[in-house]
Amino acid sequence: MAISFVRKARYDMNDLLEIMRLLRSPDGCPWDREQTHRSLRTNLVEEAYEAVEAIDRGDAAGLREELGDVLLQVVLHACIAEEESAFSYGDVVDGLARKLVERHPHVFGDVVADSAEGALDSWNAAKRREKGTTQAGLLDGVPHALPALMRADKVMSRAKRVGLNVAADADGIRERIAALAQQKPDSETVGEMLFLTTALARSVRADAEEALALSTNRFIDRFAAAEAQLTADGRDVSALTAAEWQKALEK
């Protein structure tokens, strides 16, 4: 039996919540009903990255759509939590609003912040006051689920708050990476080199995650150009040797 629902020319947040509740209802969508926080974990990450990709493309229409997909994840998780009597979407909104007010004492209080850096310092100070009694260590709040390079950068940024500047000595970092390169390759050595490479990126004010993404994109572009040229030359790209691929990429 079809669910009773009145279509509108334009929907608002309340409509979105009602639609999601209907989709999760016994007469709703079997797929939506089966979802849990855990089953949706990857979806949340993927939708966020698709929104980032739209930003990188400068695609406003694409960003609008992708932000909707991110919001879908938020609303779906909130509905699941509501069913479990854990919290509601209203609780999510209330918590965020309170956080914004409390962490902007330079806007809603008497703290002075005349620059973006000062505003960030004010935010971090408010956050430390808020988390001080519940967070065991300075680095405990860095999410484990972040991409590895991004997480390393975040850890180094947190460490800098106590004066430990991992990216301070670029020459020393380069020497350490060179020394590691002489060792027998293993997972630990590679991990150490990646960590130090992230530190090196910070020393020149580069974002390691973005830098690697750009380099990967440049490789993809070179590969695609070489592949197109080889195909145009009548070559069977599936039959090329590694040496032939390398030569094509170097042109």
KERO-313060 format. One record per residue: residue number from 0; z, y, x of N, C-alpha, C in turn. Coordinates in steps of 0.02 Angstrom, whole numbers. Each point is the difference from the previous one (the first is absolute). Layout:
% residues N
<num=NUM&nz=Z&ny=Y&nx=X&caz=Z&cay=Y&cax=X&cz=Z&cy=Y&cx=X>
...
//
This chain:
% residues 251
<num=0&nz=0&ny=-60&nx=42&caz=0&cay=60&cax=-42&cz=0&cy=62&cx=44>
<num=1&nz=-44&ny=48&nx=-16&caz=-5&cay=61&cax=40&cz=62&cy=43&cx=-8>
<num=2&nz=21&ny=31&nx=54&caz=57&cay=46&cax=-1&cz=-19&cy=64&cx=-34>
<num=3&nz=44&ny=27&nx=-42&caz=-12&cay=64&cax=-33&cz=6&cy=56&cx=52>
<num=4&nz=-55&ny=37&nx=9&caz=-1&cay=53&cax=49&cz=-50&cy=54&cx=-21>
<num=5&nz=21&ny=62&nx=2&caz=-43&cay=56&cax=-19&cz=-30&cy=32&cx=62>
<num=6&nz=-66&ny=-3&nx=6&caz=-34&cay=31&cax=57&cz=2&cy=76&cx=-6>
<num=7&nz=1&ny=33&nx=58&caz=3&cay=73&cax=2&cz=-56&cy=28&cx=43>
<num=8&nz=-14&ny=64&nx=-9&caz=-49&cay=33&cax=43&cz=30&cy=13&cx=69>
<num=9&nz=66&ny=7&nx=3&caz=33&cay=12&cax=64&cz=71&cy=-28&cx=-4>
<num=10&nz=20&ny=-38&nx=51&caz=66&cay=-32&cax=0&cz=48&cy=37&cx=47>
<num=11&nz=65&ny=-8&nx=-13&caz=50&cay=30&cax=45&cz=45&cy=-56&cx=28>
<num=12&nz=52&ny=21&nx=36&caz=42&cay=-49&cax=34&cz=35&cy=-47&cx=-49>
<num=13&nz=21&ny=26&nx=-56&caz=33&cay=-42&cax=-51&cz=-49&cy=-53&cx=-26>
<num=14&nz=-63&ny=20&nx=-10&caz=-50&cay=-48&cax=-22&cz=-9&cy=-55&cx=52>
<num=15&nz=-2&ny=20&nx=64&caz=-9&cay=-48&cax=54&cz=56&cy=-52&cx=0>
<num=16&nz=61&ny=24&nx=-9&caz=57&cay=-46&cax=-2&cz=-6&cy=-48&cx=-60>
<num=17&nz=-20&ny=27&nx=-56&caz=-6&cay=-42&cax=-61&cz=-55&cy=-52&cx=10>
<num=18&nz=-56&ny=21&nx=30&caz=-55&cay=-47&cax=13&cz=24&cy=-57&cx=45>
<num=19&nz=37&ny=17&nx=53&caz=24&cay=-51&cax=46&cz=50&cy=-47&cx=-35>
<num=20&nz=42&ny=28&nx=-42&caz=48&cay=-43&cax=-37&cz=-37&cy=-47&cx=-47>
<num=21&nz=-54&ny=24&nx=-30&caz=-40&cay=-43&cax=-44&cz=-35&cy=-55&cx=40>
<num=22&nz=-25&ny=18&nx=59&caz=-33&cay=-49&cax=43&cz=49&cy=-54&cx=22>
<num=23&nz=63&ny=17&nx=9&caz=51&cay=-47&cax=22&cz=32&cy=-38&cx=-59>
<num=24&nz=-18&ny=18&nx=-61&caz=30&cay=-30&cax=-59&cz=-29&cy=-70&cx=-12>
<num=25&nz=33&ny=-41&nx=-43&caz=-24&cay=-68&cax=-14&cz=-73&cy=-3&cx=-24>
<num=26&nz=-22&ny=52&nx=-35&caz=-69&cay=1&cax=-25&cz=-47&cy=40&cx=47>
<num=27&nz=25&ny=17&nx=58&caz=-39&cay=40&cax=47&cz=-44&cy=-41&cx=46>
<num=28&nz=-6&ny=23&nx=62&caz=-45&cay=-32&cax=49&cz=37&cy=-55&cx=39>
<num=29&nz=-27&ny=-61&nx=1&caz=32&cay=-55&cax=37&cz=11&cy=17&cx=74>
<num=30&nz=-49&ny=33&nx=31&caz=8&cay=17&cax=71&cz=56&cy=49&cx=10>
<num=31&nz=2&ny=53&nx=-39&caz=52&cay=51&cax=7&cz=69&cy=-29&cx=-12>
<num=32&nz=5&ny=-46&nx=-49&caz=65&cay=-30&cax=-16&cz=27&cy=-41&cx=58>
<num=33&nz=-45&ny=-30&nx=39&caz=22&cay=-44&cax=54&cz=23&cy=36&cx=63>
<num=34&nz=-16&ny=65&nx=5&caz=13&cay=35&cax=62&cz=75&cy=13&cx=12>
<num=35&nz=18&ny=-1&nx=64&caz=68&cay=14&cax=22&cz=-3&cy=52&cx=56>
<num=36&nz=58&ny=26&nx=20&caz=1&cay=46&cax=57&cz=-33&cy=-33&cx=61>
<num=37&nz=16&ny=-63&nx=11&caz=-26&cay=-35&cax=58&cz=-75&cy=-12&cx=-4>
<num=38&nz=-25&ny=-19&nx=-59&caz=-71&cay=-15&cax=-6&cz=-42&cy=64&cx=8>
<num=39&nz=30&ny=57&nx=-15&caz=-36&cay=64&cax=4&cz=8&cy=35&cx=67>
<num=40&nz=36&ny=-30&nx=45&caz=16&cay=33&cax=64&cz=-64&cy=21&cx=36>
<num=41&nz=-47&ny=-45&nx=9&caz=-62&cay=15&cax=36&cz=-41&cy=52&cx=-37>
<num=42&nz=-1&ny=-4&nx=-67&caz=-39&cay=47&cax=-40&cz=23&cy=72&cx=13>
<num=43&nz=66&ny=10&nx=4&caz=27&cay=66&cax=11&cz=-24&cy=29&cx=66>
<num=44&nz=2&ny=-42&nx=52&caz=-22&cay=22&cax=67&cz=-76&cy=16&cx=-1>
<num=45&nz=-39&ny=-45&nx=-30&caz=-72&cay=9&cax=0&cz=-21&cy=63&cx=-39>
<num=46&nz=32&ny=13&nx=-56&caz=-18&cay=59&cax=-39&cz=17&cy=64&cx=38>
<num=47&nz=55&ny=0&nx=37&caz=18&cay=58&cax=40&cz=-53&cy=13&cx=54>
<num=48&nz=-23&ny=-54&nx=32&caz=-50&cay=7&cax=52&cz=-67&cy=23&cx=-29>
<num=49&nz=-16&ny=-22&nx=-60&caz=-63&cay=22&cax=-31&cz=3&cy=74&cx=-16>
<num=50&nz=59&ny=25&nx=-18&caz=8&cay=72&cax=-12&cz=-9&cy=38&cx=66>
<num=51&nz=28&ny=-27&nx=54&caz=-7&cay=31&cax=66&cz=-74&cy=2&cx=20>
<num=52&nz=-36&ny=-54&nx=-15&caz=-71&cay=-2&cax=17&cz=-39&cy=54&cx=-38>
<num=53&nz=18&ny=12&nx=-63&caz=-33&cay=53&cax=-39&cz=15&cy=68&cx=31>
<num=54&nz=61&ny=9&nx=24&caz=18&cay=63&cax=35&cz=-43&cy=9&cx=62>
<num=55&nz=-7&ny=-54&nx=38&caz=-39&cay=3&cax=62&cz=-74&cy=17&cx=-15>
<num=56&nz=-25&ny=-23&nx=-57&caz=-69&cay=14&cax=-19&cz=-8&cy=70&cx=-29>
<num=57&nz=55&ny=33&nx=-16&caz=-4&cay=64&cax=-34&cz=-26&cy=-8&cx=-71>
<num=58&nz=15&ny=-58&nx=-30&caz=-27&cay=-18&cax=-66&cz=52&cy=15&cx=-54>
<num=59&nz=-5&ny=59&nx=-31&caz=49&cay=20&cax=-50&cz=-1&cy=-46&cx=-61>
<num=60&nz=-60&ny=-17&nx=-24&caz=-4&cay=-45&cax=-59&cz=28&cy=-69&cx=17>
<num=61&nz=-15&ny=-24&nx=60&caz=27&cay=-64&cax=21&cz=75&cy=2&cx=7>
<num=62&nz=26&ny=55&nx=26&caz=72&cay=7&cax=9&cz=35&cy=1&cx=-68>
<num=63&nz=-29&ny=35&nx=-49&caz=29&cay=1&cax=-67&cz=7&cy=-71&cx=-27>
<num=64&nz=-53&ny=-39&nx=8&caz=2&cay=-69&cax=-25&cz=51&cy=-42&cx=38>
<num=65&nz=0&ny=7&nx=67&caz=45&cay=-41&cax=40&cz=73&cy=18&cx=-11>
<num=66&nz=14&ny=64&nx=-10&caz=69&cay=20&cax=-16&cz=21&cy=-30&cx=-67>
<num=67&nz=-47&ny=-7&nx=-46&caz=15&cay=-34&cax=-63&cz=19&cy=-72&cx=12>
<num=68&nz=-35&ny=-33&nx=47&caz=16&cay=-70&cax=16&cz=69&cy=-5&cx=33>
<num=69&nz=17&ny=50&nx=41&caz=67&cay=1&cax=29&cz=53&cy=9&cx=-55>
<num=70&nz=-15&ny=46&nx=-46&caz=46&cay=12&cax=-56&cz=7&cy=-63&cx=-43>
<num=71&nz=-55&ny=-36&nx=-8&caz=3&cay=-64&cax=-37&cz=52&cy=-46&cx=30>
<num=72&nz=0&ny=-4&nx=66&caz=49&cay=-43&cax=33&cz=71&cy=24&cx=-12>
<num=73&nz=10&ny=66&nx=2&caz=67&cay=28&cax=-12&cz=23&cy=-17&cx=-71>
<num=74&nz=-44&ny=12&nx=-49&caz=19&cay=-13&cax=-70&cz=11&cy=-74&cx=-13>
<num=75&nz=-41&ny=-42&nx=30&caz=7&cay=-72&cax=-11&cz=66&cy=-25&cx=31>
<num=76&nz=15&ny=22&nx=60&caz=64&cay=-20&cax=31&cz=59&cy=26&cx=-42>
<num=77&nz=-6&ny=61&nx=-26&caz=54&cay=28&cax=-40&cz=10&cy=-39&cx=-65>
<num=78&nz=-56&ny=-22&nx=-31&caz=6&cay=-40&cax=-61&cz=32&cy=-68&cx=14>
<num=79&nz=-18&ny=-31&nx=55&caz=30&cay=-63&cax=19&cz=75&cy=9&cx=10>
<num=80&nz=19&ny=53&nx=34&caz=71&cay=14&cax=13&cz=37&cy=15&cx=-65>
<num=81&nz=-34&ny=34&nx=-46&caz=29&cay=15&cax=-66&cz=15&cy=-65&cx=-38>
<num=82&nz=-47&ny=-47&nx=3&caz=10&cay=-64&cax=-33&cz=59&cy=-39&cx=30>
<num=83&nz=11&ny=11&nx=65&caz=54&cay=-34&cax=34&cz=66&cy=39&cx=-4>
<num=84&nz=-2&ny=56&nx=-37&caz=59&cay=44&cax=-6&cz=25&cy=25&cx=67>
<num=85&nz=-47&ny=9&nx=47&caz=17&cay=25&cax=66&cz=-4&cy=77&cx=1>
<num=86&nz=-55&ny=28&nx=-21&caz=-9&cay=72&cax=-6&cz=-62&cy=13&cx=-42>
<num=87&nz=-12&ny=62&nx=-17&caz=-58&cay=18&cax=-41&cz=-43&cy=51&cx=37>
<num=88&nz=-59&ny=14&nx=-30&caz=-42&cay=52&cax=29&cz=36&cy=67&cx=0>
<num=89&nz=38&ny=12&nx=-53&caz=40&cay=62&cax=-4&cz=48&cy=5&cx=57>
<num=90&nz=30&ny=-56&nx=20&caz=46&cay=0&cax=57&cz=-37&cy=17&cx=65>
<num=91&nz=-62&ny=-25&nx=6&caz=-40&cay=15&cax=59&cz=-14&cy=75&cx=4>
<num=92&nz=-21&ny=29&nx=-56&caz=-15&cay=71&cax=-2&cz=63&cy=41&cx=13>
<num=93&nz=55&ny=-18&nx=-30&caz=63&cay=36&cax=9&cz=22&cy=-3&cx=73>
<num=94&nz=-4&ny=-59&nx=30&caz=20&cay=-7&cax=70&cz=-42&cy=42&cx=47>
<num=95&nz=-66&ny=1&nx=-14&caz=-45&cay=40&cax=42&cz=14&cy=75&cx=-9>
<num=96&nz=10&ny=22&nx=-62&caz=14&cay=71&cax=-12&cz=64&cy=22&cx=35>
<num=97&nz=52&ny=-42&nx=-5&caz=63&cay=16&cax=33&cz=-8&cy=2&cx=75>
<num=98&nz=-39&ny=-46&nx=28&caz=-11&cay=-2&cax=72&cz=-36&cy=64&cx=23>
<num=99&nz=-51&ny=21&nx=-38&caz=-37&cay=60&cax=19&cz=45&cy=62&cx=0>
<num=100&nz=44&ny=4&nx=-50&caz=45&cay=58&cax=-3&cz=51&cy=-3&cx=57>
<num=101&nz=31&ny=-58&nx=10&caz=53&cay=-6&cax=50&cz=-27&cy=7&cx=72>
<num=102&nz=-62&ny=-22&nx=11&caz=-27&cay=3&cax=68&cz=-39&cy=63&cx=15>
<num=103&nz=1&ny=47&nx=-47&caz=-31&cay=65&cax=11&cz=52&cy=56&cx=-8>
<num=104&nz=54&ny=-4&nx=38&caz=51&cay=53&cax=-5&cz=-27&cy=68&cx=21>
<num=105&nz=-57&ny=0&nx=38&caz=-32&cay=63&cax=20&cz=-40&cy=30&cx=-58>
<num=106&nz=-6&ny=-37&nx=-55&caz=-34&cay=26&cax=-60&cz=50&cy=7&cx=-57>
<num=107&nz=42&ny=-51&nx=-11&caz=46&cay=0&cax=-55&cz=72&cy=16&cx=21>
<num=108&nz=10&ny=18&nx=63&caz=66&cay=18&cax=25&cz=-4&cy=61&cx=44>
<num=109&nz=48&ny=6&nx=46&caz=3&cay=59&cax=42&cz=-19&cy=-13&cx=73>
<num=110&nz=-29&ny=-57&nx=14&caz=-24&cay=-15&cax=68&cz=-65&cy=38&cx=11>
<num=111&nz=-9&ny=26&nx=62&caz=-61&cay=37&cax=17&cz=-48&cy=-43&cx=39>
<num=112&nz=-62&ny=-2&nx=-20&caz=-53&cay=-36&cax=37&cz=-64&cy=41&cx=-7>
<num=113&nz=-20&ny=31&nx=55&caz=-58&cay=45&cax=-1&cz=-65&cy=-32&cx=24>
<num=114&nz=2&ny=-65&nx=17&caz=-60&cay=-33&cax=25&cz=0&cy=-72&cx=-24>
<num=115&nz=-58&ny=-33&nx=7&caz=-5&cay=-70&cax=-20&cz=49&cy=-43&cx=40>
<num=116&nz=6&ny=16&nx=65&caz=47&cay=-38&cax=43&cz=72&cy=9&cx=-24>
<num=117&nz=16&ny=63&nx=-17&caz=67&cay=14&cax=-25&cz=14&cy=-35&cx=-66>
<num=118&nz=-51&ny=-2&nx=-43&caz=8&cay=-34&cax=-64&cz=11&cy=-75&cx=10>
<num=119&nz=-37&ny=-30&nx=49&caz=8&cay=-71&cax=14&cz=69&cy=-14&cx=28>
<num=120&nz=25&ny=44&nx=44&caz=68&cay=-7&cax=27&cz=51&cy=2&cx=-56>
<num=121&nz=-11&ny=46&nx=-47&caz=46&cay=6&cax=-57&cz=-1&cy=-63&cx=-42>
<num=122&nz=-61&ny=-27&nx=-12&caz=-7&cay=-63&cax=-38&cz=38&cy=-57&cx=35>
<num=123&nz=-11&ny=-6&nx=66&caz=31&cay=-55&cax=37&cz=76&cy=7&cx=2>
<num=124&nz=24&ny=62&nx=5&caz=73&cay=11&cax=1&cz=30&cy=-20&cx=-67>
<num=125&nz=-34&ny=19&nx=-55&caz=24&cay=-19&cax=-66&cz=-2&cy=-76&cx=-9>
<num=126&nz=-53&ny=-31&nx=27&caz=-7&cay=-72&cax=-6&cz=56&cy=-35&cx=39>
<num=127&nz=16&ny=26&nx=59&caz=54&cay=-31&cax=39&cz=66&cy=6&cx=-36>
<num=128&nz=13&ny=57&nx=-32&caz=62&cay=8&cax=-38&cz=2&cy=-50&cx=-58>
<num=129&nz=-58&ny=-9&nx=-32&caz=-4&cay=-45&cax=-57&cz=9&cy=-73&cx=21>
<num=130&nz=-32&ny=-19&nx=57&caz=1&cay=-70&cax=21&cz=57&cy=-16&cx=47>
<num=131&nz=37&ny=50&nx=21&caz=49&cay=-10&cax=53&cz=50&cy=-55&cx=-12>
<num=132&nz=21&ny=-9&nx=-62&caz=52&cay=-50&cax=-13&cz=-28&cy=-68&cx=-16>
<num=133&nz=-67&ny=-5&nx=-7&caz=-29&cay=-64&cax=-20&cz=-46&cy=-30&cx=52>
<num=134&nz=-24&ny=42&nx=47&caz=-48&cay=-25&cax=50&cz=35&cy=-17&cx=64>
<num=135&nz=-7&ny=-61&nx=24&caz=37&cay=-23&cax=58&cz=-24&cy=32&cx=65>
<num=136&nz=-65&ny=10&nx=8&caz=-26&cay=27&cax=62&cz=-60&cy=45&cx=-12>
<num=137&nz=-15&ny=40&nx=52&caz=-54&cay=48&cax=-6&cz=-67&cy=-32&cx=-17>
<num=138&nz=-12&ny=-60&nx=26&caz=-66&cay=-32&cax=-9&cz=-2&cy=-48&cx=-59>
<num=139&nz=56&ny=-7&nx=-35&caz=3&cay=-49&cax=-55&cz=-46&cy=18&cx=-58>
<num=140&nz=-15&ny=64&nx=-8&caz=-40&cay=21&cax=-57&cz=-74&cy=-4&cx=11>
<num=141&nz=-23&ny=-23&nx=58&caz=-72&cay=-7&cax=12&cz=-24&cy=-64&cx=-32>
<num=142&nz=-44&ny=4&nx=-50&caz=-21&cay=-60&cax=-37&cz=-33&cy=-53&cx=44>
<num=143&nz=20&ny=-62&nx=-8&caz=-30&cay=-56&cax=37&cz=-72&cy=-13&cx=-21>
<num=144&nz=-17&ny=21&nx=-62&caz=-66&cay=-16&cax=-26&cz=-54&cy=49&cx=22>
<num=145&nz=19&ny=53&nx=37&caz=-51&cay=46&cax=25&cz=-47&cy=-35&cx=48>
<num=146&nz=-63&ny=23&nx=4&caz=-45&cay=-26&cax=53&cz=34&cy=9&cx=68>
<num=147&nz=-11&ny=-47&nx=46&caz=39&cay=-3&cax=62&cz=-4&cy=64&cx=41>
<num=148&nz=-60&ny=29&nx=9&caz=-6&cay=61&cax=39&cz=36&cy=58&cx=-34>
<num=149&nz=-7&ny=4&nx=-66&caz=34&cay=53&cax=-38&cz=76&cy=-7&cx=6>
<num=150&nz=23&ny=-63&nx=-3&caz=72&cay=-12&cax=4&cz=26&cy=18&cx=69>
<num=151&nz=-38&ny=-17&nx=53&caz=21&cay=18&cax=68&cz=5&cy=76&cx=7>
<num=152&nz=-50&ny=36&nx=-28&caz=1&cay=73&cax=4&cz=61&cy=28&cx=-37>
<num=153&nz=16&ny=-29&nx=-58&caz=57&cay=23&cax=-39&cz=65&cy=-12&cx=38>
<num=154&nz=6&ny=-58&nx=32&caz=60&cay=-16&cax=39&cz=8&cy=50&cx=57>
<num=155&nz=-54&ny=16&nx=34&caz=3&cay=48&cax=56&cz=19&cy=70&cx=-25>
<num=156&nz=-26&ny=17&nx=-59&caz=17&cay=65&cax=-29&cz=74&cy=4&cx=-17>
<num=157&nz=28&ny=-55&nx=-26&caz=72&cay=-2&cax=-16&cz=41&cy=4&cx=65>
<num=158&nz=-22&ny=-37&nx=51&caz=37&cay=-1&cax=63&cz=2&cy=69&cx=32>
<num=159&nz=-53&ny=39&nx=-11&caz=-4&cay=68&cax=29&cz=55&cy=45&cx=-28>
<num=160&nz=25&ny=-16&nx=-59&caz=53&cay=41&cax=-30&cz=64&cy=1&cx=43>
<num=161&nz=10&ny=-53&nx=39&caz=59&cay=-3&cax=43&cz=-19&cy=15&cx=72>
<num=162&nz=-59&ny=27&nx=11&caz=-21&cay=21&cax=67&cz=-37&cy=-53&cx=39>
<num=163&nz=-12&ny=-58&nx=-29&caz=-36&cay=-53&cax=35&cz=-74&cy=7&cx=-15>
<num=164&nz=-37&ny=32&nx=47&caz=-71&cay=13&cax=-10&cz=-40&cy=-54&cx=35>
<num=165&nz=-17&ny=-53&nx=-37&caz=-37&cay=-56&cax=29&cz=-67&cy=22&cx=28>
<num=166&nz=-28&ny=53&nx=-29&caz=-67&cay=22&cax=20&cz=2&cy=56&cx=52>
<num=167&nz=58&ny=11&nx=31&caz=8&cay=58&cax=43&cz=-42&cy=-4&cx=64>
<num=168&nz=-5&ny=-59&nx=30&caz=-33&cay=-6&cax=65&cz=-64&cy=-41&cx=-6>
<num=169&nz=-56&ny=34&nx=-11&caz=-63&cay=-35&cax=-10&cz=-21&cy=-39&cx=62>
<num=170&nz=11&ny=29&nx=60&caz=-19&cay=-34&cax=61&cz=40&cy=-65&cx=8>
<num=171&nz=65&ny=3&nx=-15&caz=41&cay=-60&cax=5&cz=-22&cy=-53&cx=-49>
<num=172&nz=-20&ny=21&nx=-60&caz=-24&cay=-47&cax=-50&cz=-63&cy=-34&cx=24>
<num=173&nz=-46&ny=40&nx=28&caz=-63&cay=-28&cax=25&cz=13&cy=-51&cx=55>
<num=174&nz=47&ny=16&nx=45&caz=17&cay=-46&cax=54&cz=28&cy=-66&cx=-28>
<num=175&nz=43&ny=6&nx=-51&caz=30&cay=-59&cax=-30&cz=-54&cy=-43&cx=-33>
<num=176&nz=-47&ny=32&nx=-36&caz=-54&cay=-36&cax=-32&cz=-43&cy=-35&cx=53>
<num=177&nz=-14&ny=35&nx=55&caz=-39&cay=-30&cax=55&cz=35&cy=-60&cx=29>
<num=178&nz=67&ny=5&nx=8&caz=38&cay=-57&cax=26&cz=-1&cy=-59&cx=-48>
<num=179&nz=6&ny=14&nx=-64&caz=-2&cay=-53&cax=-50&cz=-68&cy=-35&cx=0>
<num=180&nz=-52&ny=40&nx=13&caz=-68&cay=-28&cax=-1&cz=-10&cy=-51&cx=55>
<num=181&nz=42&ny=3&nx=52&caz=-6&cay=-48&cax=55&cz=37&cy=-65&cx=-14>
<num=182&nz=40&ny=-1&nx=-53&caz=38&cay=-60&cax=-17&cz=-44&cy=-48&cx=-39>
<num=183&nz=24&ny=-62&nx=-3&caz=-34&cay=-50&cax=-41&cz=5&cy=20&cx=-73>
<num=184&nz=-56&ny=7&nx=-35&caz=1&cay=23&cax=-69&cz=39&cy=-48&cx=-45>
<num=185&nz=44&ny=28&nx=-40&caz=33&cay=-38&cax=-53&cz=19&cy=49&cx=-55>
<num=186&nz=26&ny=-25&nx=-54&caz=14&cay=42&cax=-58&cz=49&cy=56&cx=17>
<num=187&nz=51&ny=-15&nx=39&caz=50&cay=50&cax=17&cz=-29&cy=56&cx=42>
<num=188&nz=-42&ny=-19&nx=49&caz=-32&cay=50&cax=43&cz=-46&cy=46&cx=-40>
<num=189&nz=-40&ny=-30&nx=-44&caz=-45&cay=39&cax=-42&cz=40&cy=48&cx=-44>
<num=190&nz=54&ny=-25&nx=-29&caz=42&cay=42&cax=-42&cz=29&cy=59&cx=38>
<num=191&nz=22&ny=-13&nx=62&caz=28&cay=54&cax=41&cz=-54&cy=52&cx=16>
<num=192&nz=-61&ny=-23&nx=13&caz=-54&cay=47&cax=15&cz=-17&cy=42&cx=-61>
<num=193&nz=1&ny=-30&nx=-59&caz=-14&cay=37&cax=-61&cz=55&cy=52&cx=-13>
<num=194&nz=62&ny=-19&nx=12&caz=56&cay=46&cax=-10&cz=-7&cy=60&cx=48>
<num=195&nz=-16&ny=-15&nx=63&caz=-8&cay=54&cax=48&cz=-62&cy=42&cx=-14>
<num=196&nz=-52&ny=-31&nx=-26&caz=-59&cay=37&cax=-18&cz=16&cy=49&cx=-57>
<num=197&nz=43&ny=-21&nx=-46&caz=22&cay=45&cax=-53&cz=38&cy=59&cx=29>
<num=198&nz=42&ny=-15&nx=50&caz=37&cay=54&cax=34&cz=-48&cy=47&cx=36>
<num=199&nz=-52&ny=-28&nx=30&caz=-50&cay=41&cax=34&cz=-36&cy=45&cx=-51>
<num=200&nz=-14&ny=-26&nx=-58&caz=-32&cay=40&cax=-52&cz=45&cy=58&cx=-20>
<num=201&nz=64&ny=-13&nx=-6&caz=47&cay=54&cax=-19&cz=2&cy=54&cx=54>
<num=202&nz=-7&ny=-20&nx=63&caz=4&cay=48&cax=54&cz=-57&cy=50&cx=-1>
<num=203&nz=-56&ny=-18&nx=-33&caz=-57&cay=47&cax=-6&cz=-8&cy=22&cx=-73>
<num=204&nz=53&ny=-9&nx=-40&caz=2&cay=22&cax=-70&cz=-55&cy=-34&cx=-42>
<num=205&nz=-13&ny=-63&nx=15&caz=-48&cay=-39&cax=-39&cz=38&cy=-51&cx=-42>
<num=206&nz=-30&ny=-19&nx=-56&caz=29&cay=-51&cax=-44&cz=-33&cy=-66&cx=20>
<num=207&nz=39&ny=-48&nx=25&caz=-27&cay=-63&cax=25&cz=-38&cy=-38&cx=-54>
<num=208&nz=27&ny=0&nx=-61&caz=-32&cay=-36&cax=-55&cz=-69&cy=31&cx=-15>
<num=209&nz=-2&ny=67&nx=-4&caz=-64&cay=33&cax=-14&cz=-48&cy=-7&cx=58>
<num=210&nz=26&ny=4&nx=62&caz=-43&cay=-7&cax=59&cz=-33&cy=-68&cx=2>
<num=211&nz=38&ny=-52&nx=-15&caz=-28&cay=-68&cax=-1&cz=-50&cy=-7&cx=-56>
<num=212&nz=15&ny=29&nx=-59&caz=-46&cay=-3&cax=-56&cz=-67&cy=34&cx=17>
<num=213&nz=3&ny=57&nx=33&caz=-61&cay=36&cax=20&cz=-40&cy=-41&cx=50>
<num=214&nz=34&ny=-30&nx=49&caz=-35&cay=-41&cax=49&cz=-31&cy=-61&cx=-32>
<num=215&nz=35&ny=-29&nx=-48&caz=-27&cay=-58&cax=-36&cz=-62&cy=20&cx=-40>
<num=216&nz=3&ny=59&nx=-32&caz=-58&cay=24&cax=-38&cz=-59&cy=14&cx=45>
<num=217&nz=13&ny=27&nx=60&caz=-54&cay=13&cax=47&cz=-33&cy=-65&cx=22>
<num=218&nz=41&ny=-53&nx=10&caz=-27&cay=-65&cax=19&cz=-43&cy=-28&cx=-57>
<num=219&nz=25&ny=7&nx=-62&caz=-38&cay=-24&cax=-58&cz=-67&cy=36&cx=-4>
<num=220&nz=0&ny=66&nx=12&caz=-62&cay=38&cax=-3&cz=-49&cy=-23&cx=54>
<num=221&nz=25&ny=-12&nx=61&caz=-43&cay=-23&cax=54&cz=-27&cy=-69&cx=-15>
<num=222&nz=43&ny=-43&nx=-26&caz=-20&cay=-68&cax=-17&cz=-54&cy=0&cx=-54>
<num=223&nz=11&ny=41&nx=-52&caz=-48&cay=3&cax=-56&cz=-67&cy=27&cx=24>
<num=224&nz=1&ny=50&nx=45&caz=-62&cay=28&cax=26&cz=-38&cy=-52&cx=42>
<num=225&nz=38&ny=-36&nx=43&caz=-31&cay=-52&cax=41&cz=-28&cy=-56&cx=-43>
<num=226&nz=37&ny=-19&nx=-51&caz=-21&cay=-54&cax=-46&cz=-64&cy=20&cx=-36>
<num=227&nz=-2&ny=64&nx=-23&caz=-60&cay=24&cax=-35&cz=-61&cy=1&cx=46>
<num=228&nz=12&ny=22&nx=63&caz=-56&cay=3&cax=48&cz=-25&cy=-70&cx=17>
<num=229&nz=46&ny=-46&nx=11&caz=-19&cay=-69&cax=16&cz=-40&cy=-31&cx=-58>
<num=230&nz=22&ny=13&nx=-61&caz=-35&cay=-27&cax=-58&cz=-69&cy=31&cx=-5>
<num=231&nz=-4&ny=66&nx=13&caz=-65&cay=34&cax=-2&cz=-48&cy=-28&cx=54>
<num=232&nz=29&ny=-23&nx=56&caz=-40&cay=-29&cax=54&cz=-19&cy=-73&cx=-13>
<num=233&nz=21&ny=-26&nx=-58&caz=-17&cay=-68&cax=-18&cz=46&cy=-52&cx=31>
<num=234&nz=58&ny=22&nx=27&caz=46&cay=-47&cax=30&cz=45&cy=-33&cx=-52>
<num=235&nz=16&ny=-63&nx=11&caz=47&cay=-36&cax=-44&cz=70&cy=13&cx=26>
<num=236&nz=36&ny=46&nx=-32&caz=65&cay=21&cax=26&cz=50&cy=-58&cx=1>
<num=237&nz=-8&ny=-48&nx=-44&caz=47&cay=-56&cax=-3&cz=-8&cy=-47&cx=60>
<num=238&nz=-56&ny=8&nx=36&caz=-13&cay=-45&cax=56&cz=11&cy=33&cx=68>
<num=239&nz=22&ny=64&nx=1&caz=9&cay=36&cax=62&cz=62&cy=-25&cx=37>
<num=240&nz=-3&ny=1&nx=66&caz=57&cay=-17&cax=42&cz=46&cy=61&cx=5>
<num=241&nz=60&ny=-11&nx=25&caz=48&cay=54&cax=9&cz=-28&cy=52&cx=49>
<num=242&nz=-34&ny=-24&nx=53&caz=-29&cay=46&cax=49&cz=-55&cy=43&cx=-31>
<num=243&nz=-39&ny=-29&nx=-45&caz=-53&cay=38&cax=-33&cz=29&cy=53&cx=-47>
<num=244&nz=54&ny=-19&nx=-34&caz=35&cay=49&cax=-43&cz=27&cy=57&cx=42>
<num=245&nz=30&ny=-17&nx=56&caz=30&cay=52&cax=43&cz=-54&cy=49&cx=25>
<num=246&nz=-56&ny=-28&nx=19&caz=-55&cay=42&cax=24&cz=-25&cy=46&cx=-55>
<num=247&nz=-5&ny=-27&nx=-62&caz=-24&cay=40&cax=-57&cz=50&cy=57&cx=-15>
<num=248&nz=64&ny=-15&nx=7&caz=51&cay=50&cax=-16&cz=1&cy=57&cx=52>
<num=249&nz=-22&ny=-16&nx=61&caz=2&cay=49&cax=55&cz=-58&cy=48&cx=-2>
<num=250&nz=-51&ny=-14&nx=-41&caz=-59&cay=44&cax=-3&cz=17&cy=65&cx=-36>
//
